Amino acid sequence: MIRVLINGIAGKMGQEVLRAVESAADIKLEAAVDLKPLQRSDFPVYQDLNQALLQERVDAVIDFTRPDAVLANIETCLQHRVPAVVGTTGLTAEELEDIDKRAEGTDWGVLVAPNFAIGAVLMMRFAAEAARFFPEAEILEFHHQQKLDAPSGTALRTASMIAKARTEQPEGLRIGRDVSAEARGCLADDVPIHSIRLPGYVAHQEVQFGLPGQTLTIRHDSTHRESFMPGVLLAIRRIGEVQGVVVGLEHLLFS
Ligand SMILES: NC(=O)c1ccc[n+]([C@@H]2O[C@H](COP(=O)([O-])OP(=O)(O)OC[C@H]3O[C@@H](n4cnc5c(N)ncnc54)[C@H](O)[C@@H]3O)[C@@H](O)[C@H]2O)c1
């Protein structure tokens, strides 16, 4: 039995993870944490992760909290040597590198996945494949209005994968007197990203590629948060294999 702690249990993703964990025969929810009070009689709910880890013995922490809290949460997991499965977005490459260095020489690991939906992982992979032939790409990402960060972690990761796969550099944005930079999106790894935040959306992304005479569109839609759960359960079951910082579910999915 794998004993887990859900950090951010009162949130939209925390509640979805709770349902998924409760329906998995091999995973037991040992405890949970949230800043918001949550009354449960079947497991203890703490308001502080450090306090929870001092009291409870768990095999993994699952973190779906906030971009401004996630770094401290990972540091707490590292201090307690409890592996972590992190879905919270907003971590920078420098922060992840720093954590990775500090984990050197330990057997501790953290999987950070900007998107746990299998379809989204494939969409990123297909986008990287297309980028070998189409250097010009733009990303449109659509999320619900409560999402705190923009651009999304998935969009930034896609842009970085496109940049690595390119065999030719794109022309880049033409910004001038009549073309404002804001109107052309924000630039990450030379890929413009356009972030839309509207009620009605869950998590959606479209990557558009263009060459003379043709366009190619790769799109993924998460229409419900249950889309993320097979990936989260896979990560919980295999977190023991992860050492240091591993970014992206594909490292578990395709190995
Ligand atoms: N990786 C993925 O597949 C994926 C999918 C969806 C959302 N997300 C990300 O997951 C995160 C959570 O999303 P959400 O929609 O559930 O948000 P939410 O606002 O509904 O929930 C966040 C919860 O975390 C709690 N919280 C905040 N700071 C905390 C702290 N320091 N300690 C403990 N609890 C804390 C809040 O009280 C809240 O209950 C966001 O960063 C979002 O972008 C990732």
The ligand as an SDF file (V2000), in Angstrom:
LIG
                    3D

 44 48  0  0  0  0  0  0  0  0999 V2000
   -0.0250   19.5990  -13.6480 N   0  0  0  0  0  0  0  0  0  0  0  0
   -1.3070   19.5130  -14.0160 C   0  0  0  0  0  0  0  0  0  0  0  0
   -1.7130   18.5990  -14.7510 O   0  0  0  0  0  0  0  0  0  0  0  0
   -2.2630   20.5680  -13.5120 C   0  0  0  0  0  0  0  0  0  0  0  0
   -3.6250   20.5020  -13.8590 C   0  0  0  0  0  0  0  0  0  0  0  0
   -4.4780   21.4720  -13.3380 C   0  0  0  0  0  0  0  0  0  0  0  0
   -3.9870   22.4580  -12.4980 C   0  0  0  0  0  0  0  0  0  0  0  0
   -2.6530   22.4950  -12.2010 N   0  0  0  0  0  0  0  0  0  0  0  0
   -2.0630   23.4710  -11.2800 C   0  0  0  0  0  0  0  0  0  0  0  0
   -2.3140   23.0250   -9.9540 O   0  0  0  0  0  0  0  0  0  0  0  0
   -2.3640   24.1480   -9.0650 C   0  0  0  0  0  0  0  0  0  0  0  0
   -3.6590   24.1020   -8.2600 C   0  0  0  0  0  0  0  0  0  0  0  0
   -4.7700   24.2890   -9.1240 O   0  0  0  0  0  0  0  0  0  0  0  0
   -6.2680   24.3270   -8.5660 P   0  0  0  0  0  0  0  0  0  0  0  0
   -7.1080   24.6510   -9.7500 O   0  0  0  0  0  0  0  0  0  0  0  0
   -6.5760   23.1170   -7.7630 O   0  0  0  0  0  0  0  0  0  0  0  0
   -6.1890   25.6200   -7.5980 O   0  0  0  0  0  0  0  0  0  0  0  0
   -7.1430   25.9560   -6.3700 P   0  0  0  0  0  0  0  0  0  0  0  0
   -6.9490   27.4050   -6.0960 O   0  0  0  0  0  0  0  0  0  0  0  0
   -8.5330   25.4630   -6.6460 O   0  0  0  0  0  0  0  0  0  0  0  0
   -6.5370   25.1030   -5.1500 O   0  0  0  0  0  0  0  0  0  0  0  0
   -5.3370   25.3580   -4.5030 C   0  0  0  0  0  0  0  0  0  0  0  0
   -5.4850   24.9260   -3.0500 C   0  0  0  0  0  0  0  0  0  0  0  0
   -4.1940   25.0100   -2.4300 O   0  0  0  0  0  0  0  0  0  0  0  0
   -4.3740   25.6010   -1.1440 C   0  0  0  0  0  0  0  0  0  0  0  0
   -3.0940   26.1990   -0.7560 N   0  0  0  0  0  0  0  0  0  0  0  0
   -2.5400   27.3640   -1.1830 C   0  0  0  0  0  0  0  0  0  0  0  0
   -1.3420   27.5630   -0.6210 N   0  0  0  0  0  0  0  0  0  0  0  0
   -1.1150   26.4930    0.1840 C   0  0  0  0  0  0  0  0  0  0  0  0
   -0.0380   26.1130    1.0160 C   0  0  0  0  0  0  0  0  0  0  0  0
    1.0540   26.8770    1.1620 N   0  0  0  0  0  0  0  0  0  0  0  0
   -0.1420   24.9460    1.6970 N   0  0  0  0  0  0  0  0  0  0  0  0
   -1.2480   24.1630    1.5760 C   0  0  0  0  0  0  0  0  0  0  0  0
   -2.3000   24.4840    0.7970 N   0  0  0  0  0  0  0  0  0  0  0  0
   -2.2310   25.6230    0.1060 C   0  0  0  0  0  0  0  0  0  0  0  0
   -5.5040   26.5920   -1.3090 C   0  0  0  0  0  0  0  0  0  0  0  0
   -6.1040   26.9090   -0.0640 O   0  0  0  0  0  0  0  0  0  0  0  0
   -6.4410   25.8200   -2.2470 C   0  0  0  0  0  0  0  0  0  0  0  0
   -7.3560   25.0240   -1.5110 O   0  0  0  0  0  0  0  0  0  0  0  0
   -2.2060   25.3860   -9.9790 C   0  0  0  0  0  0  0  0  0  0  0  0
   -0.8620   25.7830   -9.9940 O   0  0  0  0  0  0  0  0  0  0  0  0
   -2.6380   24.8690  -11.3380 C   0  0  0  0  0  0  0  0  0  0  0  0
   -2.0550   25.6070  -12.3920 O   0  0  0  0  0  0  0  0  0  0  0  0
   -1.7930   21.5700  -12.7030 C   0  0  0  0  0  0  0  0  0  0  0  0
  1  2  1  0
  2  3  2  0
  2  4  1  0
  4  5  1  0
  4 44  2  0
  5  6  2  0
  6  7  1  0
  7  8  2  0
  8  9  1  0
  8 44  1  0
  9 10  1  0
  9 42  1  0
 10 11  1  0
 11 12  1  0
 11 40  1  0
 12 13  1  0
 13 14  1  0
 14 15  2  0
 14 16  1  0
 14 17  1  0
 17 18  1  0
 18 19  2  0
 18 20  1  0
 18 21  1  0
 21 22  1  0
 22 23  1  0
 23 24  1  0
 23 38  1  0
 24 25  1  0
 25 26  1  0
 25 36  1  0
 26 27  1  0
 26 35  1  0
 27 28  2  0
 28 29  1  0
 29 30  1  0
 29 35  2  0
 30 31  1  0
 30 32  2  0
 32 33  1  0
 33 34  2  0
 34 35  1  0
 36 37  1  0
 36 38  1  0
 38 39  1  0
 40 41  1  0
 40 42  1  0
 42 43  1  0
M  CHG  2   8   1  16  -1
M  END
$$$$
